[in-house]
Amino acid sequence: MALANGLLVHGPRHWAAAVRDDDGRLIIASGRKRLLRAGRLTDLPIARGLARLGEAFAVLPAVKRGLPQARFALEDPKAAVAAVGATAVASVARRRLRSVLAQEAVGAVVGLAPALVTLRGSQVAVWHAVEHKSIAAYEAGGADEVANAADHAKEHDRCGSNLVVPLLVTTTIGNTVARKLFGGRALGGRAAVAALSIGAAVEIFAFAARRPEHPLSRAIHSMGHAMQSGFATREPSSGDLLVGQAAMEALLRAEAADAPS
């Protein structure tokens, strides 16, 4: 996960982060992840994707406690302004458009505004590239290759950008179905449909990662790579890559120290 001033990486049991503080100092921290497990349920399709996403977000408070200097990308005031604007546009669409499907499609698309504002032209795009290069280096050659992250591409097939289109489709359909079934009532039912929509999008994302040659996977990755190369990533400096290397090495140390016997 790209931060506003560094990189947060996840392992099977731990997280690690490295950032540059306001004085340019490199600061590193790591800790155990809170794993969401409910027996075999969390290994089932849909549920497993929700569990992994839940684990990723559950880490964030621990990162803030362990590394107060870390700044999350969406802490940018511009993102808050974009979120207010997106809400206003979605509200107008609900009043002006007759089709429920069209209303939800507009709401889903404008909901991307905070992330787009945060990434475009900002340092977050650099840290996003550091993330991709560091992970790609490790996948290519293990711990020793992380020092050569500069040689790897700044686009990655498992980037969250490849989740965007599946998520737009599944949430648009899910929200449309929920509104037709429940209207403005049955909050629990609507929440369940929303969870199913997100879980389904994660399953599509995972399928694309497992079977990159499938036509659906190629379509998803081509759109994701276009987003990454167009505005979501920017080439990092050697100093930026050292931050990514520090985060990766801290994670590998934490995982090795706590490896099951």
C-alpha positions, -999 to +999 in steps of 0.1 A: +000+000+000+014+033-011+015+059+017+018+097+012+054+095+024+065+059+021+054+023+017+034-002+037+038-039+029+019-069+041+031-105+047+012-136+058+014-126+095+031-092+097+031-057+082+061-034+078+063+003+068+091+027+059+086+065+055+105+097+051+096+121+079+095+159+074+132+161+080+140+135+054+149+108+079+141+072+071+119+056+098+108+020+099+083+000+119+067-035+118+042-055+137+018-084+136-013-084+115-048-090+129-059-121+110-096-125+103-105-162+105-138-179+109-128-215+102-136-228+068-159-199+061-131-176+053-117-200+027-149-199+007-153-178-025-166-143-018-159-146+020-122-151+015-119-119-005-138-099+021-115-114+048-083-104+030-096-069+024-107-067+061-072-077+072-056-050+049-077-023+065-074-036+100-037-030+098-040+008+094-047+017+130-017-004+141+005+013+115-005+047+129+003+036+164+036+020+155+047+046+130+030+080+138+051+097+110+032+077+084+006+096+064-021+078+046-028+089+010-065+099+017-054+122+045-048+148+017-074+176+021-080+176-016-093+140-013-119+152+012-130+180-011-133+154-040-153+131-018-178+159-010-180+167-047-186+131-057-214+128-031-230+159-046-228+146-081-242+112-071-271+130-053-279+150-084-278+119-106-303+102-083-327+131-087-323+136-124-318+102-139-349+079-142-330+046-145-318+032-112-290+014-131-278+047-145-280+064-111-258+037-096-234+037-125-228+074-121-224+070-083-199+043-088-178+062-113-177+095-094-169+075-062-134+071-077-128+108-076-110+109-042-085+083-052-079+099-086-073+133-070-049+118-045-029+100-071-027+123-101+005+144-100+012+137-063+040+119-045+016+091-038+020+080-074+058+077-068+053+056-038+028+035-057+055+028-083+080+020-054+054-006-042+051-023-076+089-024-082+097-037-048+071-064-049+080-074-085+117-076-075+110-099-046+087-121-068+114-123-094+144-132-072+136-132-035+151-110-009+184-105-028+166-090-058+148-063-038+180-041-040+175-042-078+139-029-078+148-001-102+152-027-130+115-038-127+084-023-141+063+003-123+031-015-134+019-047-117-009-072-125-021-073-089-023-036-085-056-024-070-062-006-104-071-040-118-099-042-092-115-010-103-134-022-133-147-054-116-157-033-086-175-007-107-195-035-124-204-056-094-213-026-071-234-010-098-253-042-104-255-050-067-267-016-056-293-016-084-306-050-073-306-039-036-326-007-043-352-026-064-355-053-037-353-032-006-358+004-016-346+026+013-354+000+039-338-032+051-303-018+058-291-052+067-301-067+033-285-038+014-253-042+034-253-079+026-257-072-011-229-046-009-206-072+007-214-098-019-207-072-046-172-064-032-164-101-026-174-109-062-151-082-075-122-096-055-129-131-070-127-116-105-095-098-096-080-130-082-091-150-113-074-125-135-042-129-115-043-167-116-052-169-153-036-138-170-040-153-205-078-155-203-095-129-225-113-114-194-080-112-175-063-095-205-091-070-207-090-062-169-052-059-169-051-037-200-074-012-183-055-015-151-021-010-168-035+020-186-045+036-153-012+028-138+009+041-166-013+071-172-016+087-138-014+062-109+024+057-109+054+078-115+090+067-118+107+069-084+142+081-076+169+058-062+163+074-028+126+065-030+135+029-039+157+027-008+125+034+013+108+005-004+138-017+001+138-009+038+101-017+041+105-051+024+136-060+044+118-051+077+088-073+066+111-103+057+129-100+091+096-099+110+083-129+091+115-149+095+117-142+133+082-154+138+082-183+113+062-214+125+085-241+138 
